[in-house]
Amino acid sequence: MSSIKITDFIPTNIDKYINKTSIFRNPVYLMDNYIPEQIKHRENEISTILKSTLPFLRGIRVPNILMFGITGTGKTLVAKYVGKIFNGLNIKEKSNIKYVYINCRFYGNNNSFYYVLRDILIKLTNNYVKDGVKTVDMIEMLFDYLNNKDKKVIIVLDEIDFMIKSTKRDDIVYLLTRDDHMIEKNRIVFYGISNNLSFLDYLDARTRSSLNTIKIPFRPYNAKQLFDILKDRSVLSFEDGVISESILNYIAARVAKESGDARKAIAILRIAAQLAESEGYNKIEMKHIEEAFEYYDVDILISAVQILPSHLKLVILAILLLQLSKKDEYIPLSEVYERYVEISKEYGLKPLGRDSVNKKIKYLEMVLGDYLETYVKSFGKKGGFKKIIRINIDDEKINKLIKIIEENI
């Protein structure tokens, strides 16, 4: 019997599947957490924020700031960039200012005020605060720290609308804009970041009157601006010749037409590069861009859905199946529940009650963001008002997501 060699199992065209050299120079420049040394096409917004806040360093009372605009318009990036500037000033000028960034989307429940305040305190003092410390005690700890250490703080609450709308409470905004314990010493400045300003309607009169804000709109990027951003990132990220300017222009024009979302444009570039490299190409071709656009929406939803518990996956599955079968834009919540019950039994799971499912749908609205849309519709005198729902993806992507959910229940 002849001996078996490992090479017998290796296909002759193995070189097609192995990249001997990477097309990436450094992929970190395409990641969401990368903060450029210079931010393109947001100079005016940065200038307004700095001019408004810098007097704070000299003990002058300054306005709070609200940044608003749709997803991918640079709000979070600008806020973190400004934070780098203030941290640099802190080191260079030995100033007493601190900069604390919190994303409120991580605290989507009725206790979010407590945990946001706790994280502010932890980041500010660099000391761990255990669960169970009373809110009033944490507020006292916050003010004591600022007073005793002679510190000032800029607190950034990203996606603040998410927290205010989900809790129907404005305690944190009132606290940060009315530091009554030290009003003369002016120790806190607050930056709020939101997709729009509708959350202000949830604030009571005393909080709105204390806001004292400058409102800075962030408009969607146009095609030229997106091209500039993509060009900068591609030079940093890829080896020479990996992507052409015509392809960058195509991405920029298409995303500008759809949304003006720079985050999406950069993600498309990253996904296309990963597809090209995985297929053994030494440059990005148009087919990789088209695949990346197809992959993008499903990829975001997959990432969000895969970490959900089984019952939440089944609720999503019920919505998707109804959308396919009924071809309606929106599905009544009552029908979603009935289908969810059926599917749960098929998978051998005991269905949750209607109220529990309704609460979970509210949670899904927070997790899936713009992909999940609900509103209340009138069905006439006999039908009354009903909540209706849909997931905003096309039929092809619905089928892909259904398959993934069914394989991962």
Secondary structure, DSSP 8 states (H G I E B T S, - for coil): -----GGGGS-TTGGGG--SS-SBS-GGGGSTT---SS-TT-HHHHHHHHHHHGGGGGT----EEEEE-STTSSHHHHHHHHHHHHHHHHHHH---EEEEEEEGGGG-STTHHHHHHHHHHHHHHS----TT--HHHHHHHHHHHHHHTT-EEEEEEETHHHHHHHH---HHHHHHH--GGGTTT--EEEEEEESSSGGGGGS-HHHHHH--EEEEE-----HHHHHHHHHHHHHHHB-TTSS-HHHHHHHHHHHHHHT--HHHHHHHHHHHHHHHHHTT-SS--HHHHHHHHHHHHHHHHHHHHHTS-HHHHHHHHHHHHHHHHH--SSEEHHHHHHHHHHHHHHTT-----HHHHHHHHHHHHHHHGGGEEEEEEE-HHHH-EEEEEEE-S-HHHHHHHHHHHHH--
